[in-house]
Amino acid sequence: MRFTILGPVEAVAPGSDVPALAPRHRAVLAYLLLHAGVAISTDRLIDAMWGPLPPDSARAQIQTTIAAIRRMLRAADADRMLTTRPAGYVITPEPGRLDLDEFTSLTAKSPADSDDPGRAADRIRAALALWRGEPLAGITAHYVESARVRLNGQMLTAVERLAELELARGRHEDLIDELSVHAAANPLRERLCCRLMLALHRAGRQTDALHVARTFRETLADQQGLDPGHAFNKLEQDILRDAPDLRPPVTAPAKPQGVSFLPYDVPDFTGREDEFDALIRLWSGNNAGVVTISAIDGMAGVGKTTLAVHLGHRLADRFPDGQLFVDLQAHTAGQAPLDAGAALGALLGQLGVPAQHIPASTADRAALWRSELSGRRVLAVLDNAFGADQVRPLLPGVSSTLVLVTSRRRLTDLDGAHALSLDVLPAADAVELFTAIVGERAAAEPLAVLDVLQLCGFLPLAVRIAAARLHHRPRWTVAYLADRLRDQRRRLSELVTSERGVAAAFTLSYEQLTPDQQRMFRLLGLQPGRDISPEAAAALADLPLDDAETLLEDLLDAHVLTQHQLGRYTFHDLLREHALATAAAEESPDAQREALGRLFHHYLHTAGTAVDHLYPEGKNRRPRVPAPDFPTSPPRDEPEALSWLDTERANLMASGQYAAEHDWLSHTSQLTATLHRYLLGHAHQVDALTLNDLALQAARRSGDTAAEARTLIDRGQVHFWWHGAYEQAAEHYRHALDLARGIGDRSTAADALHALAAVSTRRREYDQAHDHGTQALLLFRELGDHSGEARCLTYLGIIDERQGRYEAAHENHRHALQVHRATGSRIGETVVLNNIGLVYQRQGRYDEARRHHHQALELSRRFDFPGDEAESLNALAEAARSMGELDRAAAEHDSALALARESGYRPEQARAHDGLAHVQRDLGRFDLARDHARRALDLYTALAVPEADEIHAFLTGLPPTANEPEPPEGSAADQPSRTPSTSDSTGRS
């Protein structure tokens, strides 16, 4: 993982799907990085973030932030970097992974600097290349301003030292523009100003040098009332009299430049600054006499050759003995890869070796090549390599040579080479490239430009072709081009010119694959999801897992697949379309459907196993899918199950959607029923509703009334729990009840009655709720459904608690808890524990209440039930307020509110605002109380629940203005603490 603070604060882990950090979290991370290796206490972090006036929740916020940073590091398999010691938190990035550390290392003086000032200057330039704008950009905190000043000071010190080195080498002309920019941004920096004056003077611009001196003197007097120092005054006088010691140093005449065989450097080259910096740092940090090899790999069309050629032109003056280029023809249409002997013959000819002196054998040519390069400074581009065997004979021996190798394959066997894998262009660079080619039309349609670039997948070759077509068609608009590219059937055919095309480049890569690799490539194009695991690929291709994983790694090395996360493989969008088109051309319709059938069977069986681990109480209610004939690796326990479902969720959704659109109705229905408990319990409401819609359509098309009734209940649960749309949920439940009774489905009828009891309880219609719940309980008992019985007892316990029958409530909850623990229902256990805590709150037994709520909180966090976690935090806060622990109550309500917002849990958002309104009122903070009460009122009104009237009365009782130090006697602030919230703590059991 690489960290950057010399610009925007970022943490990047190539190949990992790292969660983004919020600005406050990045501010804490940046402070730790500024003090890498040093233990930073919580108090020090609080002071750094907020200064002398931190909020009451500062400590909780720091703990939350540290947890978020740990999650981010864990996702990149880098959690060992952040440790907790008695003195505080310590972050220790790996060497070379923090730009500030690299900057400090590159700018550190060494004895070798005096022997080779050119190399010292290159190191400083490499250090300055690490800066990407204002340091610590994108964050705000108390410490940031002073830290930013300190970092900028270090940067300017490096600039000044660079100026000294370059002036000593007689390179004053090259410095003027660079120093002028820095001097303008830092007009009071005397040493910087002196370097600029000297550079101007040596360039024969004495008047300009004196103007800089006069401007500095006036600015210093105006802004600080000071005069310049002695060194400045002396330099100014020496410039006035043209002192001999200011003249440039005498340097040896430059060696004649060697010939350049580099191809044309495109004038509109854009972006790749990070890659340039990495390559320049690599070469600048090397010792004389050592060969530097950089292997640049990437997919077809990503710009490998363009980058290598452009870098060669930029570095040409550093390689006076020549810049060489040879095309090794690994992916050249109609050409076989160039053998090493022929490549060496071309390179020796470029060095000026007469043809008659070039030996016949490859070994002798390689020896002569190494001999010719000894003592020379040469840059050689070995383009379009097939593999390490082709490149190895072309490498120099002892030489100050930079060798740039480009290949569509990862050259993992090329020992000593530094690998640089190119990705597609960032959006901003792609926009710049497209605009440079198209011109004014691009600037006039910025949104359409982004559409075109996204349809091109930000692939440089595709962007160039699209822009070139638009440039040569003056009547086309950018939007028109975007519309043409939206048609997936013709997109690749649109991205072609008379001499090049994206599909043609992809075809050359495909033809270099083995038959087994080609088959895997084609079948992967059929997969409707965004990425695939080795297990899923094995099912798709009907192969043993080891064979499938080997093929995936081969395709990854060939850059026809990419990997953003360990163990996950995906296509670039355009390559995906090429794979799908190739599959359609080379695989029969039956073979395609059989492959997808195996994949869907794998997904459905593994999802069923995973959900059974998490929700064992509902195992018999879900579809039973037989194990597939091919080997699988299903999750073995609850953590593995949750991880698999979270990772594969997007693919599962895509398979359900694809199945619904291609008359695979049974798969859509079974997948929806299998995933419902997981999607409902883990705040994936949108996905749940999407699958419900598809399953409902499938059930109605196939005439499956039982499936329709089950799906209506599942759909109602999403509206009930997460959205608080109680009437909409009740309509679904009533419809499901009618359907179930019509076909004699007593199990589904019991579920519908139980769900209707939940709606009536939420509306405080307790008699109706009791009636529905009792009917459901009788049915569940007749069916021998102990899980359903436990859920009904939970609701009957809630009704008892609301109506003051506390012992009856405890009895019902205890019975329900025993069943849930016996069946392994974690969600049911969590729900009941919270409800037992609410009964204890009603009884005034707050310590026991908080103990039960804490148990529920631990379970919800352990098994990732965000809704139940919010309920637990709100319940803990209500108990804390009743105990007079107002600060704790505020912190817990704040945490509940943040979680409920993040998960879209509207009822618990209202409950948290309600609780915060009462806590802030008790603390005498009436403005805050009024704000939270109004937010609670808005939510309760939208939910259409009785709490809306109660919070309205609370608002009316608050003092009329926010400035009164004490509420008037008899106001709501003088009333006793209210009873715990009547919001249901019923979870999704």
KETIPA-391437 format. One record per residue (C-alpha): residue in one letter; x negated, y, z. Coordinates in steps of 0.2 Angstrom, whole numbers, plus 2048, in hexadecimal, padded with zeros to 3 digits. Example, Ala and Ser with C-alpha at 12.3 -4.5 7.8 and 13.67 -1.06 7.14 Angstrom:
2
A7C27EA827;S7BC7FB824;
END
This chain:
989
M800800800;R7F98117FB;F7FD821805;T7FC8337FE;I7FD843808;L7F384E7FC;G8038537F4;P81484B7F6;V81383F805;E81682E7FE;A81381C802;V8128117F2;A8107FE7F1;P80F7F87DF;G8187E87DD;S8237EA7EC;D8357F17EE;V8307FD7FC;P83F807804;A83E81A803;L83B824813;A845833818;P83C843819;R83B84382C;H83483182B;R82783781E;A82284582A;V81E839838;L81582E82C;A80A83C825;Y806842837;L80083083B;L7F682F82B;L7EE84082F;H7E883883F;A7E5826837;G7DC81B844;V7E1826853;A7EE82185F;I7FC82E85F;S80982E86E;T81B83186C;D81A842875;R80D847869;L81884285A;I82684C862;D81B85B864;A815859852;M82785884B;W830865855;G82486F85E;P82987686F;L83C87486D;P83F862868;P85185C867;D858851875;S858842869;A845845864;R83F83586D;A84D82A865;Q849832854;I83782E855;Q83B81C85A;T84781B84B;T83A822840;I82C816845;A838808842;A83C80F830;I82981082D;R8277FE833;R8357F8827;M82D801819;L81C7F981D;R8237E8820;A82B7E980E;A81A7EB807;D8127DE812;A8087EB81B;D8107EC82C;R7FF7E8834;M7FA7FA830;L80480283D;T8017FB84F;T807801860;R7FA80386E;P7FC809880;A7F781B87A;G80381B86B;Y805817859;V7F681484E;I7F681283B;T7E780B832;P7E880B81F;E7DD7FF816;P7CD80780E;G7D18117FF;R7E4811802;L7E6823809;D7E28317FD;L7DB83C80C;D7CE82F811;E7C982D7FE;F7C78407FD;T7BD84180D;S7B2832807;L7AF83A7F6;T7AB84B7FC;A79F84580A;K78D84B807;S78083D804;P76D83E801;A76F8387EF;D7798487EB;S7698527EA;D7618457DE;D7708457D3;P77B8547D4;G78584F7C5;R78B83F7CE;A78F8497DD;A7998557D3;D7A28477CB;R7A68407DC;I7AE8517E2;R7B88527D2;A7BF8417D5;A7C38467E7;L7CC8567E1;A7D684B7D4;L7DE8437E3;W7E78537E6;R7F98547DF;G7FF8657E4;E80286C7F5;P7FD860803;L80B85880E;A81885D801;G82A858803;I82A858816;T82D865824;A827864836;H81F86F843;Y80E86983F;V80F86A82C;E80A87C82A;S7FA87B834;A7F586A82D;R7F887081B;V7EC87F81E;R7DF873825;L7E0868816;N7E0876809;G7D087C812;Q7C886B80F;M7CD86C7FD;L7C687D7FB;T7B5878803;A7B486A7F7;V7B78777E8;E7AA8827EF;R79D8747F0;L7A286E7DF;A79E8807D9;E78D8807E1;L78986F7D8;E78F8757C7;L7878867C8;A77687D7CC;R7788737BD;G77B8827B2;R78E87E7AF;H79588F7B4;E79F8917A4;D7A98817A9;L7AD8887BA;I7B48997B6;D7C68937B3;E7C78877C1;L7C08937CE;S7CB8A17C8;V7DB8977CC;H7D58937DD;A7CF8A57E1;A7E08AC7DB;A7E98A07E7;N7DC8A47F5;P7D88B67F3;L7CF8B7805;R7C38A9802;E7B38B2802;R7A88A37FD;L7B389E7EF;C7B38AF7E9;C7A08B07E9;R79F8A07DE;L7AB8A77D1;M7A18B87D1;L7918AE7CE;A7998A37C0;L79F8B37B7;H78F8BB7B8;R7858AD7B1;A7928AC7A3;G78D8BE79E;R79D8C57A6;Q7968D17B2;T7A58DD7B1;D7B18CF7B5;A7A58C97C4;L7A58DB7CB;H7B88DC7C9;V7BA8CC7D3;A7AF8D47E0;R7B98E47E1;T7CA8DB7E2;F7C48D07F0;R7BD8DF7FA;E7CD8E97F8;T7D88DA7FD;L7CE8D680C;A7CF8E8812;D7E28E980F;Q7E78D8816;Q7DA8D6825;G7D28E7827;L7C18DF824;D7B18E181A;P7A98D3810;G79A8CA818;H7878CC814;A7868BE807;F7948C67FD;N78D8D77FE;K77C8D17F8;L7838C77EA;E78D8D67E4;Q77D8E17E4;D7738D37DB;I7808D37CE;L7808E67CC;R76D8E57C9;D76D8D57BF;A7618CD7CB;P7568BF7C3;D75A8B27D0;L76C8B27CB;R7688AC7BA;P76D89A7B5;P76188C7B9;V7568867AA;T75D8757A5;A75586879A;P75C868788;A76B85C786;K76884B77D;P77184B76C;Q78284376E;G784831768;V79182D75B;S7A382B760;F7AE81D758;L7BD820763;P7CD821759;Y7D8831758;D7DD838768;V7F083D768;P7F284F76C;D80284D775;F7FB840782;T805842792;G80483C7A4;R7F982E7AA;E7F083A7B6;D7F082D7C4;E7E98207B9;F7DC82C7B2;D7D78317C4;A7D581F7C9;L7CA81B7BA;I7BF82B7BC;R7BD8277CE;L7B88157CA;W7AA81B7BE;S7A582A7C8;G7A281F7D8;N7978137CE;N7848137CF;A7788167C0;G7748067B7;V7847FD7BC;V7917F87AF;T7A37FE7B3;I7B07F47AC;S7C37F87AC;A7D07EC7A6;I7E07F67A1;D7EE7EA79F;G8017EC79C;M8107E8791;A8117EB77E;G8137FE77B;V80F80478C;G80080E786;K7F080578A;T7E680977B;T7ED81B77B;L7E781D78D;A7D681578A;V7D282077A;H7D8830783;L7CD82C792;G7BF829786;H7C083A77E;R7C284278F;L7B283A795;A7A883B785;D79C84878C;R79783D79A;F79282F78E;P785838782;D77F82777B;G790824772;Q7A281F773;L7A680E76B;F7B6806767;V7BB7F5760;D7CC7ED75D;L7CC7DB763;Q7DC7D8759;A7E57CD767;H7F67D3762;T7F37DA750;A8007D4743;G7F97C8736;Q7E87C873F;A7DF7BB749;P7D67C1759;L7C57C7755;D7B87BB75B;A7AA7C1767;G79C7C0759;A7A67CB74D;A7AA7D875B;L7977D8760;G7927DB74E;A79E7EA74D;L7987F275E;L7857F0759;G7897F8749;Q791807752;L78180875D;G77780A74C;V76F7F974B;P76C7F6739;A7777E7732;Q7677DD72D;H7617DE73F;I7717D7747;P76E7C474B;A77A7B7744;S77E7AE754;T78A7B5761;A77E7B1770;D7707BB767;R77C7C9763;A7817CA775;A76F7CB77B;L76B7D976E;W77B7E2774;R7757E2786;S7647E7781;E76A7F6777;L7757FC785;S7677FB792;G76380D798;R77181578E;R78181D794;V78F817788;L7A2815789;A7A9806780;V7BB80377D;L7BF7F077A;D7D17F1774;N7DF7E4772;A7D67D677B;F7DD7C577B;G7D57BE78B;A7C57BE796;D7BC7B278B;Q7BD7BE77C;V7B77CC787;R7A97C4791;P79B7C4784;L79E7D6780;L79A7DC791;P7897E6793;G77C7E17A0;V7727EF7A9;S7797FF7A2;S78280F7A7;T79180A79C;L7A380B79F;V7AD7FD796;L7C07FF794;V7C97EF790;T7DB7F078B;S7E67E078A;R7F87DB78B;R7F27CD797;R7EB7CF7A8;L7D97CA7A7;T7D87C27B7;D7C87B87B2;L7BE7C77AE;D7B37C77BD;G7AD7D97C3;A7BB7E27B9;H7C67EF7C2;A7D87EB7BC;L7E47F97B8;S7F57F47B4;L7FF8017AA;D8128047AE;V81E80E7A4;L81D8217A5;P82582A7B3;A8348347AE;A82C8457AF;D81E83F7A4;A82A837798;V834847796;E824850793;L81E844785;F82F84477D;T83185777D;A81F859776;I82484F767;V836855764;G834867769;E84287376D;R85186776A;A84B85D779;A84A86C784;A85C87177F;E86385F784;P85A85A794;L86784E79A;A868845789;V855844789;L85683B79A;D86382F792;V85782B783;L84882878F;Q85281C79A;L85881378B;C846812785;G84180B797;F834819798;L82980E78D;P81D81A784;L81E811773;A831811774;V831824779;R82582976B;I82F81F75E;A840827764;A838838764;A830836753;R84183174B;L84A840753;H83C84B74E;H83E84673B;R85184773C;P85585973E;R86785773E;W86784A74C;T86A85075E;V86284876D;A873842773;Y87783A762;L866830763;A86B82B775;D87C82476E;R87381A761;L86881376E;R87680E77A;D87B80076F;Q8717F1776;R8737E7766;R86A7F475B;R85F7FD768;L84F7F4763;S8537F6751;E854809754;L84380A75C;V83980774C;T83081173F;S82880C72E;E818807737;R81C801748;G82B7FB753;V82E7F6765;A8357E5760;A8267E1755;A81A7E5763;F8257D976E;T8257CC761;L8127CB760;S8117C9773;Y81E7BB772;E8157B2764;Q8057B176F;L80F7A777C;T80F79477D;P81F78B778;D82478878B;Q82079A78F;Q82B79F780;R83A795786;M83979C797;F8387AE790;R8487AA785;L8527A3794;L84D7B17A0;G8557BD793;L8667B4796;Q8657B87A9;P8727C67AD;G8697CC7BC;R85B7D87BE;D84D7CC7C4;I84B7BA7C8;S8437AE7D4;P83979F7D0;E8477947D7;A85479C7CC;A84879B7BD;A8467897C0;A8587867C0;L85A7917B0;A84D7877A7;D8517767AF;L83E7747B5;P83576F7C5;L83277E7D0;D81F77E7CE;D82077D7BB;A82D78C7BB;E8227967C6;T8127937BB;L81C7997AC;L8227A87B5;E8107AD7BA;D80A7AA7A8;L8177B67A1;L8127C27AF;D8007C17A9;A8057C4797;H80F7D379D;V8207CD796;L8267CD7A8;T8237D97B5;Q8237D77C8;H8297E57D4;Q82A7D97E3;L8217CA7E8;G82A7BA7E1;R8367C47D6;Y8347C57C3;T83C7D27B8;F83C7D97A6;H83A7EA79F;D84B7EF799;L8467EE786;L83C7DE789;R84C7D7791;E8567DB781;H8487D3776;A8497C3781;L85C7C377F;A85B7C576C;T84E7B876B;A8597AC775;A8687AF76A;A85D7AB75B;E85479C761;E85F79476E;S87078C76A;P880792772;D88278277C;A870783782;Q873795788;R882790791;E87A781799;A86C78C79F;L8777997A7;G88278B7AF;R8737847B8;L86E7967BE;F88079A7C4;H8807897CD;H87078D7D5;Y87679E7DB;L8877977E1;H8807887EB;T8727927F3;A87E7A17F7;G88A7947FF;T87B78D80A;A87679E80F;V8877A4814;D88A79481E;H87A798828;L8817AA82C;Y8937A682E;P895793832;E8A6795839;G8AD798828;K8A478A81F;N8B478081C;R8BD78F815;R8B0792807;P8AE7887F7;R8A47797F8;V8977787EA;P88D7687E8;A87A7697E8;P87376B7D6;D86A75D7CD;F85A7687CC;P85076B7DC;T85477A7E7;S84D7837F6;P85C7897FF;P85A79480F;R85678A81F;D85C79682C;E8657A682F;P8567B382C;E8527AA81C;A8657AA817;L8677BC81A;S8567C0810;W85C7B5801;L86D7BD800;D8667CF802;T8597CB7F5;E8657C37E8;R8747CE7EB;A8727D87DB;N86F7C87D1;L87E7BF7D9;M8897CE7D5;A8837CE7C3;S8867BB7C1;G8987BE7C8;Q89B7CC7BC;Y8947C27AD;A89E7B37B1;A8AE7BD7B2;E8AB7C57A1;H8A77B4799;D8B57A979F;W8AB7A17AD;L8BA7A47B8;S8B77967C5;H8A579D7C8;T8AC7AF7CB;S8B97A97D8;Q8AD79D7E1;L89F7AA7E2;T8AB7B77E9;A8B27AB7F6;T8A07A67FB;L8997B77FC;H8A87C0805;R8A27BE817;Y8917C4813;L8967D3809;L8A37D8816;G8987D6825;H8897DF81E;A8907EF817;H8917EA805;Q8A27F1802;V8A07F67F0;D89A7E57EB;A8A77DC7F5;L8B57E67EC;T8AD7E47DB;L8AD7D17DD;N8BF7D17E5;D8C57DA7D5;L8BD7CD7CA;A8C37BF7D4;L8D57C67D5;Q8D57C77C2;A8CE7B67C0;A8DB7AE7CC;R8EA7B67C4;R8E37B17B2;S8E279F7B8;G8F279F7C2;D8E979B7D2;T8F57A27DF;A8EB79B7EE;A8DB7A47E8;E8E57B47E5;A8EB7B47F7;R8DA7B17FE;T8D27BF7F3;L8E07CB7F8;I8DC7C880B;D8C97CA807;R8CD7DA7FE;G8D87E180C;Q8CA7DD819;V8BE7E980F;H8CB7F780F;F8CF7F4822;W8BE7F282A;W8B37FE820;H8BF80B818;G8CC80B825;A8D980B817;Y8E6802823;E8F5803818;Q8EC7FD808;A8E57EF812;A8F77EA819;E8FE7EA808;H8F17DD802;Y8F47D3812;R9077D3810;H9057CE7FE;A8F97C0802;L9057BA810;D9147B9803;L9097AF7F7;A9037A3804;R9147A080B;G91A79D7F9;I90E78F7F6;G90E788808;D8FC78D80B;R8FC78E81E;S8EA792820;T8EB7A2815;A8FB7A781D;A8F37A682E;D8E47B1828;A8F17BE821;L8FA7BE832;H8EA7C083B;A8E57CF830;L8F67D7832;A8F47D6845;A8E47E0842;V8ED7EE839;S8FA7EF846;T8EE7EF854;R8E47FD84C;R8F480784B;R8F880385D;E9087FA858;Y9047ED865;D9157E3865;Q9147E0852;A9017DC854;H9057CF862;D9137C7857;H9077C6848;G8F97BF852;T9047B285B;Q90A7AC84B;A8F97AA844;L8F27A2854;L900794853;L8FC791841;F8E9790844;R8EC784852;E8F7779848;L8E977883A;G8DC775847;D8D3784842;H8C9789851;S8C0798849;G8D17A0844;E8D779C855;A8C97A685D;R8CB7B5851;C8DE7B5857;L8D97B4869;T8CD7C3867;Y8DC7CE860;L8E87C886E;G8DA7CD87A;I8D97DE873;I8EC7E0874;D8EB7DA887;E8DD7E788A;R8E77F5882;Q8F67F188C;G8EC7F089D;R8EC7DC89E;Y8DA7DB8A2;E8D97CA8A9;A8E37C389A;A8D77CC88E;H8C87C5897;E8D07B3895;N8D37B5883;H8C27BC87F;R8B97AF889;H8C27A1880;A8BE7AA86F;L8AC7AC874;Q8AA799878;V8B1794867;H8A67A185E;R89679A867;A89B788864;T89D78B851;G88E796850;S8987A684B;R88C7B484E;I8987C1848;G8A67BA852;E89B7BA862;T8967CC85E;V8A87D285D;V8AD7C986D;L89F7D0877;N8A37E2872;N8B67DF877;I8B17D7887;G8A77E788A;L8B67F2886;V8C07E8893;Y8B37EB8A0;Q8B37FE89C;R8C67FF89F;Q8C37F78B0;G8B58038B4;R8A87F68B4;Y89B7FF8A9;D88B7F68AD;E8947E68A8;A89B7EE899;R88A7F5893;R8827E4895;H88F7DC889;H88D7EA87D;H87A7E887D;Q87C7D5879;A8877DA86B;L87B7E7865;E86D7DB865;L8767CE85B;S87C7DB84E;R86A7E184C;R8637CF84B;F86F7CA83E;D8717DA835;F8837DE838;P8837F1836;G8957F483A;D8947EB84A;E8847F384E;A88D80484D;E89C7FD857;S8907F7865;L887808865;N897812867;A89D806875;L88D80887E;A88E81B87C;E8A081B883;A89B811892;A88C81D895;R89782C895;S8A28248A1;M8938218AC;G88E8348AB;E87F8308A0;L88383D893;D87283E88A;R87282B888;A88482C881;A87F839875;A87083086E;E87A82086C;H889828864;D87C831858;S874820853;A886819850;L88B828845;A87B82683B;L87D814838;A890815835;R88C823828;E87F818820;S88A80981F;G89A81281A;Y8A380D829;R8B081B82B;P8BA81583B;E8A9815845;Q8A482683E;A8B482D845;R8B1824855;A89F82B857;H8A583D853;D8B383B860;G8A783486D;L89A842869;A8A884F86A;H8AB84A87C;V899848881;Q89585987B;R8A4860883;D89E859894;L88D861891;G89587288E;R89087287C;F8A1878875;D89B87C864;L89486B861;A8A3863869;R8AF86D85E;D8A586884E;H8A5855852;A8B8856857;R8BC85E847;R8B385083D;A8BB843847;L8CC84B844;D8C984B831;L8C4839831;Y8D283383D;T8DF83C832;A8D9834823;L8DA82382C;A8EB827831;V8E9821843;P8F0827854;E8DE82E859;A8E183C84E;D8EE84485A;E8E2841869;I8D484A861;H8DF85885C;A8E485A86E;F8D285A873;L8CE867867;T8DC87286D;G8D687087F;L8C487687B;P8BF888880;P8C4895872;T8B289B86F;A8A189386F;N8998A087A;E8A189D88B;P895895897;E8A288B8A0;P8B388489A;P8C288C8A3;E8CA8838B1;G8D78778AB;S8CF87589A;A8CC864892;A8BA865899;D8C18638AA;Q8CB8548A6;P8C48438AC;S8BA83889F;R8C6830894;T8C881D892;P8BD814885;S8C1816873;T8D080D86D;S8C780A85D;D8C77F785A;S8B77EE85D;T8BC7E0852;G8AE7DE846;R8B17D4836;S8B47C383F;
END
